[in-house]
Amino acid sequence: MTFPTAPAASPRHRVVVVGSGFGGLFATKALRRADVDLTIVDRTTHHLFQPLLYQVATGILSEGEIAPSTRMILKDQPNATVLLGDVTTVDLATQTVTSVQDGCTTVTGYDSLIVSAGAQQSYFGNDHFAEHAPGMKTIDDALELRGRILGAFERAEVCDDPHERAKLLTFVVVGAGPTGVEMAGQIAELAHRTLVGAYRNFDTRDARIILLDAAPTVLPPFGLNLGNKAAAALEDLGVEIQLGTMVTDVDADGLTVRDSDDEHHRIDAACKVWSAGVAASPLGAQLAAQSGADLDRAGRVTVEDDLTLPGHPNVFVVGDMMAKDHLPGVAQVAIQGGRYAAQQIKTELTAAAKDRTTSERAPFRYRDKGSMATIARFKAVTKVGNLELTGVLAWILWAGCPRRVRRRLPQPPGHADLLDLHLPRQLARPTHHHRPTDHRPKRHRPTTSDPQRPRRRRRPERKGKLTPKDPHARQRRNPGIRPHLAALGRWASRGHHAHIRPAASRILPETANPPGRRCRRNPPTGNCAAPHHDLRHKADRARSQPGA
């Protein structure tokens, strides 16, 4: 059954975006004020933050924290329509996009097309490896790996055979790029720190983590210096690194590798992770065949300087699907490419509305903002231009990077910032869109009608004095502010700024008036917020008596 999504003739310019990844989503958001009818088509209902997939695979984050709903992100953008479906065909001649979902075929017409279908895991022609060594490209992959990693520890708990237990506690990560390094380091953290003492029949520190790669260095995009430092940090965590090693076969019980000496040997391992390569979406081959563009080894489409297909200036290819100037397949390339395509569409629509001719498009220029990769807790590598950082400083920069990338996306309930995961609550300072970090039940706050708390007369605010507008919100956003609010409560309780005391006592119950304590300095109730002030007030009364 086929359903058209829009009438054949539309009064507004029709823009179709294929894919809800970084390129497609940021292109869609960049067109929020444009006079267009925008349709975003994707096979999933969420936008996936792929750099944190390995934390879902190791149980640190839940899947909802890195995969917010696309509809919820775009619900306040009236010109955008979200369409669920797997795009099977893009017809450049008829300017239509065909998608299929649950047996229903939908044909969507377009005037401008932005293709950002992303990439998938590549096994270099050995697709049967996927059954025993899942990749790291989707939420399903991460959840599958989580079950295999944690399941290996559970099976080792009930296993009596030492050889079988050693196989269960052997984890092999294929690929020493950023994803492989992060995955190997996190499994080592899980086994050597997080799960220590959780099992009774074996020590999780006996786990063996192996990182394999056919390349001669770790993290080749970061250079030799940072690669060596990352390798040293992994070895400190107990990770075995085998470089110049190629995988020749994978089965349920392990894998066969060929080392740099051209010798084959066997590694028995129950859990294998594949992060060795990627391949562009099959849509790239369709676009190349219809437009005459070239494909590289990874199936990416060679685009013009303005990211369009040859002979089709209204079709943009961005993200992991495009091949241009050897740009890496990272999020920033997709984000900047999506925004560039949206800007070209808006510029030409504005010129057409004013009956002006458009000038030649400026070529796309990528601004490299640096590369970061985490190794473990407080260990990371960062390269920004000629600046290279390692250790704690690099980790702090990495931990704050996802916050800046995702600040335009609404956070789902329960979202935890990376700093919250590793630092004490007083040091992790959530931003305005993060959930409160204090989940303790609310204490009883007596109202003005409560007999335990007499009604107080509100004094007008004195000119030039600062009164917190919403001290409760301040305390919820930043638990580390409690000492400052306590000092504010003690300062206000001296009687010089009585209009601040009620707010401070509501924030910190320990500064509330103790029963039976009276104070002549706070008419008409006489309540004093600080018990130790009684001694001072008694001395004042004694001095005021005759003969004192």
Number of C-alpha atoms within 10 A of each C-alpha: 7 12 12 13 12 14 9 9 9 13 8 11 16 19 25 25 26 28 23 26 25 28 31 33 24 21 27 27 18 17 22 18 11 18 14 21 21 25 23 22 26 24 17 16 18 19 21 23 20 18 17 20 25 26 19 20 27 22 17 15 18 18 20 17 18 24 20 20 19 21 16 15 17 19 13 10 16 11 17 21 17 17 21 17 23 19 21 13 16 22 13 17 9 9 15 19 21 20 25 18 13 8 10 11 18 22 18 23 24 25 16 21 28 27 26 30 27 28 20 17 20 19 18 12 7 11 10 12 21 17 11 18 25 20 26 27 19 17 22 14 18 23 20 15 24 19 13 20 24 15 15 20 20 13 14 21 17 12 16 11 9 10 11 16 21 17 20 26 25 21 26 26 24 27 26 28 22 21 25 26 25 22 27 30 25 22 25 25 20 21 19 18 13 12 14 15 13 10 13 10 12 17 15 23 17 13 23 20 22 20 25 25 23 19 16 14 23 30 25 16 14 23 13 14 13 22 19 16 17 26 21 15 19 23 13 10 20 20 23 17 21 20 18 16 23 20 15 12 14 21 17 14 15 20 21 16 18 17 18 14 8 11 9 14 10 12 16 20 25 25 24 27 24 22 26 21 15 20 19 24 20 17 21 25 17 17 22 19 12 14 15 14 18 18 20 12 8 17 22 27 30 23 22 20 14 19 25 22 24 16 11 14 13 19 22 24 31 30 29 29 27 32 23 16 11 7 13 15 16 14 18 20 22 28 20 21 29 30 21 25 28 24 16 15 19 18 14 16 18 15 13 12 8 9 9 11 9 12 9 7 11 10 11 15 13 14 9 11 11 14 17 21 24 25 26 22 15 17 20 26 26 22 19 13 10 7 8 17 17 20 19 14 15 20 24 16 15 22 22 13 13 15 17 9 14 12 12 12 18 15 21 17 11 13 18 19 19 19 19 17 14 13 13 11 16 12 13 18 18 21 13 10 14 18 18 18 17 13 8 6 6 7 8 8 12 12 11 11 9 10 9 10 15 13 13 14 11 10 10 8 13 10 6 6 8 9 13 11 9 10 15 14 12 16 17 18 20 20 18 17 13 16 11 10 19 18 13 16 26 17 18 21 27 16 18 12 16 21 19 22 22 18 20 26 22 18 22 16 13 14 21 21 18 13 11 8 15 19 19 16 15 17 13 11 14 12 23 27 28 20 18 10 16 15 10 10 15 13 12 13 12 12 11 10 8 6 6 9
